[in-house]
């Protein structure tokens, strides 16, 4: 369904509209939503109207921020309004709004924070392709605080709504189920649990994309979103959660004093919700990671043009291309918890000469073996499974060749495994894939790669920039003004950037000699069971368990040593099929709690097992 004409709608407005419907109208809601896009029209004043027959006309009038945030901004002319099906259907057809579509909060000493724009991507940083946060500067850990009664109640209600949605699955997770999640999310926000609210919105967006058969939908992503939501809500409801699980509404900017930072590379940002821009990654002399971002509505055009846009930071006369190969001396800096630099009125920035990757502090990124760096990232993810995306790592590699759209390389060290370089942004209008193809045409080429490890795939790196290896003959030959690196998302490699001839040494072994520990393991059986539950609900898991013998289903898991995974999958299937009834055929235990806990246990164990295999694939 095309929702391009509709303005974003605040979740609580949609939840209230669905709650006001009668049971009879709720049964018709999903069908009514499907027909809204065809009758939508935009007026000159920015309002959107949808006509239902001769007597019903629904009008959405968004506020100054372009979002419908109040019930009065959605009106219908029928006699049942505002408790009518027409109004609820139009609100349900509109995209969901979140904090990212509201004006950004002010930075200390400033009225706005251009550098915080990446925090405003709807759905958070994980929704924006490549907008992952950098490692935060060292700050003291906050002291644990006890949750209030309101927070405990909101978390319990959110767990209940999430468990009901999981039991329903995509097939039965229509507008009514989504509205219950949205109401619980709104209650969580009012109680001061923004992380739980954000997790809920990701699940609702995933359910919508799955039911609409959107091309951006991935069942694995929705399964991960359910795991995060149940994990967060369950721990919060138990009262044992730490302060990290409550989250923060916006990135709070704190004074950072005087800083010197040097550019590493720039990365295009392109989200599925229409936002685009750039993030420039920076490094301080002490190794602390920072970033400057410029992400706004505009999609692909904005992402392509932002790479050369001016940097709005302390009056520095630099664009992002210059900053990626330059540096800044900043006085009165303001820094968010994840290392983003703010642009307050008191911030002053002076351009500095950039450093090559062969000079400190950038050279330190390539001194550590990639396996050690990935092990540290995985350890961080284990302690905070829903935290920030992994920071950048550098390595020196030799090109093996192409594998579909990916590039196979081997780290230049003894007994190094094959690594897979996968485009950080696969959009055909961005040069990532084209650059990887050009590099793949030169087997034996040695180069330095700076990228982000994909912790969900075996030995996979998402490269952001490449450069020549010092002292190597068969390596890249980049222009002097590029300062020894090429940003794969903006710079297009040409034939003159590669050495003539072929490598003196033969190319490394082919990909067939390197097993994929993750793909070859029998854990796919557990993953399929979990995804079956997300797609078809509790009933689908029970049916799958009835149609397969437990020994043939989970015997390979036990033989491979994954005994715990087999036991948890068996327990999940048994719980899904456990529907006790009384003598009148009525369910004696209709609560989905036990099923949700069994699903969460199997899902959490699977995630931990896959992390271990990913770590092993890098060694």
C-alpha positions in Angstrom: 0.0 0.0 0.0 1.3 3.4 -1.0 1.2 5.7 2.0 3.2 8.6 0.5 0.3 11.1 0.6 -0.5 10.5 4.3 1.2 12.6 7.0 2.8 10.7 9.9 0.4 10.0 12.8 1.3 9.9 16.5 0.9 6.3 17.8 -1.5 7.4 20.6 -3.9 9.1 18.2 -4.2 5.9 16.2 -4.5 3.7 19.3 -7.3 5.9 20.7 -9.2 5.8 17.4 -9.1 2.0 17.3 -10.1 1.7 20.9 -13.3 3.8 20.3 -14.5 1.4 17.6 -17.1 -1.3 18.4 -16.3 -4.9 18.1 -18.2 -5.2 14.9 -16.3 -2.3 13.3 -12.9 -3.6 14.5 -13.5 -6.7 12.4 -13.8 -4.6 9.3 -10.8 -2.3 10.0 -8.1 -4.2 8.1 -10.1 -4.3 4.9 -11.0 -0.6 5.2 -7.4 0.4 5.6 -6.4 -1.4 2.4 -8.7 0.8 0.3 -7.6 4.2 1.8 -4.6 4.9 -0.4 -6.6 4.7 -3.6 -8.9 7.5 -2.6 -6.4 9.9 -0.9 -5.9 13.4 -2.2 -3.7 16.2 -1.0 -5.0 19.8 -0.8 -3.0 23.0 -1.3 -3.0 23.7 2.4 -1.2 20.4 3.1 -4.2 18.5 4.4 -5.1 15.1 3.1 -8.6 13.9 2.4 -10.1 10.4 1.8 -13.7 10.0 0.6 -15.8 7.0 1.6 -19.0 7.2 -0.5 -21.1 10.3 -0.7 -21.5 11.1 3.0 -18.1 10.4 4.6 -15.0 12.6 4.0 -12.0 12.1 6.3 -9.6 15.0 6.5 -6.1 14.9 8.1 -4.6 18.3 9.0 -1.1 17.9 10.3 0.5 20.4 12.6 3.5 22.7 11.9 5.9 19.7 12.2 3.9 17.9 9.5 2.6 15.3 11.9 -0.9 14.5 13.2 -0.4 14.7 16.9 -3.9 15.4 18.2 -7.3 13.8 17.7 -8.7 17.1 16.5 -6.5 17.0 13.5 -8.3 14.0 12.1 -12.0 14.6 11.4 -14.8 12.8 9.5 -18.1 14.1 8.2 -20.2 10.9 8.9 -22.7 10.7 11.7 -20.7 8.3 13.8 -17.6 10.5 14.0 -15.2 10.5 15.8 -16.0 6.9 16.7 -16.3 5.8 13.1 -14.6 3.2 10.9 -13.6 5.8 8.2 -11.5 7.9 10.6 -9.7 4.9 12.2 -9.0 3.4 8.8 -7.3 6.6 7.4 -5.3 6.9 10.6 -4.3 3.3 10.3 -3.2 3.8 6.7 -0.9 6.6 7.6 2.8 6.0 8.6 3.6 6.0 12.3 5.4 9.1 13.7 7.9 9.0 16.5 10.2 11.4 18.2 12.3 11.7 15.1 9.6 13.6 13.3 9.3 16.3 16.0 11.6 19.3 16.3 14.9 18.3 17.8 15.6 19.2 21.4 18.1 22.1 22.0 21.7 21.5 22.6 23.3 23.0 25.7 24.1 26.7 24.9 22.2 26.4 21.6 18.8 26.6 20.2 19.2 23.7 17.8 21.5 20.8 17.1 22.2 20.2 13.5 24.6 17.5 14.5 21.8 15.6 16.2 19.9 15.1 13.0 20.9 11.4 12.7 19.2 10.8 16.0 16.0 12.0 14.4 15.8 9.2 11.8 12.4 7.5 12.4 12.9 4.2 14.2 16.2 5.2 15.6 19.7 4.6 14.4 19.0 1.0 13.4 16.4 2.2 10.9 18.9 4.4 9.0 21.2 2.3 6.8 24.7 3.0 7.9 23.8 5.5 10.6 25.2 3.4 13.4 26.5 5.3 16.4 30.2 5.4 17.2 31.8 4.3 20.4 31.0 6.7 23.2 33.7 8.6 25.1 34.5 7.2 28.6 31.9 8.3 31.1 31.1 7.1 34.5 28.4 4.4 34.7 25.1 5.8 36.1 24.0 4.4 39.4 21.1 1.9 39.2 17.7 3.4 40.1 14.6 1.6 41.2 11.7 1.6 38.8 8.6 3.5 39.9 5.2 1.8 40.2 4.0 3.5 37.0 7.0 2.1 35.1 6.5 -1.4 36.4 2.8 -1.2 35.5 3.6 0.1 32.0 6.2 -2.6 31.5 3.8 -5.3 32.5 1.1 -4.0 30.1 3.7 -3.8 27.4 4.7 -7.4 28.0 1.1 -8.5 27.8 0.5 -6.7 24.6 3.8 -8.1 23.1 2.9 -11.6 24.1 -0.5 -11.3 22.5 1.0 -10.0 19.3 3.6 -12.8 19.2 0.9 -15.4 19.7 -1.1 -13.8 16.9 1.8 -13.6 14.5 1.8 -11.6 11.2 -1.3 -13.4 9.9 -3.5 -12.2 12.7 -1.5 -9.2 13.7 -3.8 -6.6 12.1 -4.7 -3.1 13.0 -6.4 -4.1 16.3 -3.4 -6.0 17.6 -1.1 -3.2 16.5 -3.3 -0.6 18.2 -2.9 -2.5 21.5 0.9 -2.4 21.1 0.7 1.3 20.3 -1.4 2.0 23.4 1.1 0.1 25.6 4.0 2.0 23.9 2.4 5.3 24.7 1.9 4.3 28.3 5.6 3.3 28.4 6.6 6.7 27.1 4.5 8.5 29.7 6.1 6.4 32.4 9.6 7.3 31.2 10.5 4.1 29.3 11.5 5.4 25.8 13.6 2.4 24.9 10.6 0.1 25.4 8.5 2.5 23.3 11.1 2.5 20.5 11.2 -1.3 20.5 7.4 -1.5 20.3 7.3 0.9 17.3 9.8 -1.3 15.5 7.6 -4.3 16.0 4.5 -2.4 14.8 6.3 -1.2 11.7 7.6 -4.7 11.0 4.1 -6.1 11.3 2.8 -3.5 8.9 5.5 -4.1 6.4 4.9 -7.9 6.5 1.2 -7.6 6.1 1.6 -5.2 3.2 4.3 -7.5 1.7 6.7 -4.6 1.5 10.0 -5.2 -0.3 11.8 -3.8 2.7 10.3 -6.5 5.0 12.6 -9.2 6.3 11.2 -11.8 8.6 14.5 -12.1 10.4 14.4 -8.4 11.3 10.9 -8.7 12.7 12.0 -11.8 14.7 14.8 -9.7 16.2 12.5 -6.9 16.9 10.2 -9.2 18.8 13.1 -10.6 20.8 14.2 -7.1 21.7 10.7 -6.0 22.8 10.1 -9.1 24.9 13.6 -9.0 26.4 13.2 -5.3 27.4 9.6 -5.5 28.6 10.2 -8.7 30.5 13.2 -7.4 32.4 11.5 -4.1 33.1 8.3 -5.8 34.4 10.4 -8.0 36.7 11.9 -4.9 38.4 15.5 -6.2 37.9 16.4 -4.1 34.9 19.3 -1.7 34.9 19.1 2.0 33.9 20.2 1.2 30.4 16.9 -0.6 29.7 14.9 2.5 30.5 16.6 4.5 27.7 16.7 8.2 27.0 14.2 10.2 25.0 16.9 12.1 23.1 20.6 12.2 23.1 21.6 14.5 25.9 24.6 16.7 24.9 27.1 17.3 27.6 30.1 19.8 27.7 33.1 18.1 26.2 35.7 20.9 26.7 38.4 21.3 24.0 38.9 18.6 21.5 41.1 17.7 18.5 39.6 15.3 16.1 40.7 14.0 12.7 38.5 12.6 9.9 38.5 8.9 9.0 35.8 8.6 6.4 32.2 9.7 5.5 29.3 7.4 5.2 26.0 8.0 3.4 22.8 7.5 5.4 19.7 6.4 3.6 16.6 5.2 5.6 13.5 3.4 4.4 11.4 6.2 5.9 12.7 8.9 3.5 15.6 10.4 5.5 19.0 10.9 3.9 22.3 12.5 4.7 25.9 11.8 5.8 27.8 10.8 8.9 31.5 11.7 9.0 33.5 9.6 11.4 36.2 11.2 13.5 39.0 10.1 15.8 40.7 11.9 18.7 44.4 11.5 19.6 43.5 9.4 22.6 41.5 6.9 20.4 38.0 8.2 21.3 35.5 8.0 18.4 33.3 10.9 17.5 31.0 11.8 14.5 29.3 14.7 12.9 26.0 13.9 11.1 23.6 15.7 8.8 20.5 13.6 8.3 17.2 15.2 7.2 14.2 14.3 5.0 15.1 14.0 1.4 15.9 10.3 0.7 18.5 9.3 -1.9 19.1 12.8 -3.3 19.8 14.1 0.2 22.2 11.2 0.9 24.1 11.8 -2.3 24.4 15.6 -1.9 25.1 15.7 1.8 28.6 14.3 1.2 29.8 17.7 0.0 27.5 19.8 2.2 28.9 22.3 4.7 29.6 21.2 8.2 27.4 23.1 10.6 29.8 23.0 13.6 31.2 26.1 15.3 31.5 28.1 12.1 34.2 25.8 10.6 34.6 26.6 6.9 34.6 22.9 5.9 32.3 20.5 4.0 31.9 16.9 4.9 34.3 15.8 2.2 37.0 18.1 3.6 36.3 17.1 7.2 36.7 13.4 6.3 40.2 14.1 5.1 40.9 17.0 7.5 40.5 17.8 11.2 39.1 20.2 13.7 40.2 21.9 16.8 37.0 22.5 18.8 36.6 24.8 21.8 33.5 24.5 24.0 32.5 21.1 22.4 29.2 19.4 23.3 29.1 15.7 23.0 26.3 13.1 23.2 26.6 9.8 25.0 27.4 8.0 21.7 30.0 10.5 20.6 28.0 12.8 18.3 29.3 16.4 18.3 26.7 19.1 18.8 26.7 22.5 17.2 25.8 25.0 20.0 26.2 28.7 19.9 29.2 28.5 22.2 31.1 26.0 20.0 34.1 27.2 18.1 35.8 25.1 15.5 39.1 25.7 13.6 40.1 23.4 10.7 43.3 21.3 11.1 45.5 19.4 8.7 44.3 15.9 8.2 46.2 12.8 9.0 46.8 9.8 6.8 45.9 6.3 7.8 49.7 5.6 8.2 49.9 8.4 10.9 48.6 8.3 14.5 45.9 8.1 15.7 44.5 6.5 12.6 47.3 4.0 12.3 46.2 2.3 15.5 43.0 1.1 13.9 45.0 -1.2 11.6 47.5 -2.5 14.2 45.1 -4.8 15.9 44.0 -8.2 14.3 40.5 -8.1 13.1 39.5 -11.2 15.1 40.5 -9.5 18.4 38.5 -6.4 17.5 35.4 -8.4 16.5 35.7 -10.5 19.8 35.6 -7.2 21.7 32.6 -6.0 19.8 30.7 -9.2 20.4 31.5 -9.0 24.1 30.0 -5.6 24.2 27.0 -6.8 22.4 26.6 -9.7 24.9 26.5 -7.3 27.9 24.2 -4.9 26.0 22.4 -7.0 23.3 20.3 -4.1 22.0 22.9 -1.4 22.2 24.7 0.6 19.6 26.0 -0.9 16.4 29.7 -1.9 16.4 32.4 0.7 15.9 34.7 0.8 12.9 37.7 -1.5 12.6 40.6 -1.5 10.1 42.5 -4.4 8.5 44.9 -5.1 5.7 43.6 -7.6 3.2 44.4 -9.3 -0.1 41.7 -9.6 -2.8 40.5 -13.1 -3.7 37.7 -12.3 -6.1 34.0 -11.7 -6.4 31.2 -13.8 -4.9 28.0 -12.5 -6.3 27.7 -8.9 -5.3 30.2 -9.4 -2.5 34.0 -9.3 -2.4 36.1 -12.1 -0.9 39.4 -11.1 0.7 41.9 -12.6 3.1 43.5 -10.7 5.9 47.3 -10.3 5.4 48.5 -12.4 8.3 49.2 -16.1 8.9 46.3 -18.5 8.9 43.8 -15.8 8.3 40.3 -16.8 7.2 38.4 -15.6 4.2 36.4 -12.5 4.8 33.4 -11.3 2.9 33.1 -7.6 2.1 29.5 -6.7 1.6 28.3 -3.3 0.4 27.3 -1.1 3.4 24.6 0.5 1.2 23.4 -1.7 -1.6 21.3 1.0 -3.3 22.3 1.0 -7.0 22.5 4.8 -7.1 25.3 4.8 -4.4 28.8 3.7 -5.6 29.4 1.0 -2.9 28.6 -2.0 -5.1 30.3 -0.6 -8.2 33.5 0.1 -6.2 33.5 -3.4 -4.8 33.1 -4.8 -8.4 36.1 -2.8 -9.6 38.3 -4.0 -6.7 37.2 -7.7 -7.3 38.5 -7.4 -10.9 42.1 -7.2 -9.5 42.9 -10.5 -7.6 45.9 -10.3 -5.4 45.5 -6.5 -4.8 46.4 -5.6 -1.3 44.6 -2.7 0.4 43.5 -1.3 3.7 39.9 -1.5 4.6 38.0 0.5 7.2 34.5 -0.8 7.9 31.9 -2.0 10.3 31.8 -5.8 11.1 28.4 -7.4 10.5 27.9 -9.3 13.7 24.9 -11.2 12.3 26.9 -12.9 9.6 30.0 -15.1 9.5 33.3 -13.2 8.8 31.5 -10.3 7.1 32.7 -6.7 7.0 30.7 -3.7 5.7 33.5 -1.5 4.2 33.2 2.3 4.3 36.6 3.3 2.9 39.7 1.7 1.4 43.3 2.8 1.0 46.7 1.6 -0.2 49.0 -0.6 1.9 52.3 1.3 2.7 55.3 -0.3 0.9 53.2 -2.7 -1.2 53.7 -2.7 -5.0 50.3 -4.1 -6.1 48.0 -1.8 -4.2 45.8 1.2 -4.9 47.2 4.4 -6.4 44.9 7.2 -5.2 45.2 10.9 -6.0 47.3 13.0 -3.5 44.3 15.1 -2.5 42.4 12.0 -1.3 45.0 11.7 1.5 45.4 8.0 1.0 41.8 6.8 1.2 38.6 6.5 -0.9 35.1 6.8 0.6 33.3 3.9 -1.0 29.9 5.7 -0.6 31.0 8.9 -2.4 34.3 8.4 -4.3 34.1 6.3 -7.5 37.3 4.3 -8.2 38.6 4.5 -11.7 41.0 2.4 -13.8 43.9 4.9 -13.0 43.5 4.2 -9.3 44.6 0.5 -9.8 48.1 -0.7 -10.6 48.9 -2.0 -14.1 49.3 -5.7 -14.8 48.6 -8.5 -12.3 49.9 -9.5 -8.9 53.2 -11.3 -8.8 51.9 -13.8 -6.2 48.9 -16.0 -7.0 45.5 -15.1 -5.6 44.6 -16.8 -2.4 42.5 -19.9 -2.3 38.9 -19.8 -3.5 35.9 -19.4 -1.3 34.9 -23.0 -1.6 37.8 -23.9 0.8 36.4 -21.8 3.6 33.4 -23.2 5.4 30.7 -20.9 6.7 30.3 -21.9 10.3 27.0 -20.1 10.7 25.3 -21.3 7.5 26.6 -24.9 8.0 25.4 -25.3 11.5 22.0 -26.9 12.2 20.9 -23.9 14.2 18.7 -23.0 11.1 16.2 -25.4 12.5 15.7 -23.3 15.6 15.7 -20.1 13.6 13.0 -21.5 11.2 10.8 -22.5 14.2 11.1 -19.0 15.7 10.4 -17.3 12.4 7.4 -19.6 11.9 6.0 -18.4 15.2 6.4 -14.7 14.2 4.9 -15.3 10.7 2.0 -17.6 11.6 1.7 -17.2 15.4 1.4 -19.8 18.1 -0.9 -22.1 16.0 1.8 -22.3 13.3 4.4 -23.5 15.8 2.1 -26.1 17.1 1.2 -27.4 13.6 4.9 -27.5 12.7 5.6 -29.6 15.8 2.8 -32.0 15.0 3.9 -32.6 11.4 7.5 -33.5 12.2 9.1 -36.2 14.5 11.0 -34.5 17.3 14.0 -36.9 16.7 14.3 -36.0 13.0 13.7 -32.3 13.7 16.2 -31.7 16.5 18.4 -34.8 16.4 21.0 -33.0 14.2 21.2 -30.3 16.8 22.0 -32.8 19.5 24.5 -34.6 17.4 26.3 -31.3 16.6 26.5 -30.4 20.3 23.6 -27.9 20.4 21.8 -29.8 23.1 20.4 -26.7 24.9 19.1 -25.4 21.6 17.3 -28.7 20.9 15.7 -28.7 24.4 14.5 -25.1 24.2 13.0 -25.7 20.7 11.3 -28.8 21.9 9.9 -26.9 25.0 8.7 -24.1 22.7 6.9 -26.5 20.4 5.3 -28.3 23.4 4.1 -25.1 25.0 2.7 -23.9 21.7 0.6 -27.0 21.5 -0.5 -26.9 25.1 -4.0 -25.6 25.1 -5.8 -27.1 28.1 -9.6 -27.0 28.0 -12.4 -27.7 30.5 -15.3 -30.1 30.0 -17.1 -27.4 28.0 -14.3 -26.9 25.6 -13.2 -23.6 27.0 -9.5 -22.7 27.5 -8.5 -23.0 31.1 -5.3 -21.0 30.5 -5.7 -18.5 27.7 -2.7 -16.4 28.7 0.1 -16.3 26.2 2.7 -15.6 28.9 4.2 -19.1 29.1 4.4 -19.3 25.3 6.1 -15.9 25.1 8.7 -16.9 27.7 9.4 -20.2 25.9 9.9 -18.3 22.6 12.1 -15.7 24.2 14.3 -18.3 25.9 14.8 -20.1 22.6 15.4 -16.9 20.7 17.9 -15.5 23.3 19.9 -18.8 23.3 19.9 -18.8 19.5 21.3 -15.3 19.4 24.1 -16.2 21.8 25.0 -19.3 19.9 25.1 -17.4 16.6 27.4 -14.8 18.2 29.8 -17.6 19.2 29.9 -18.9 15.7 30.4 -15.5 14.2 33.4 -14.9 16.6 34.9 -18.3 15.6 34.5 -17.4 11.9 37.0 -14.6 12.2 39.7 -16.7 13.8 
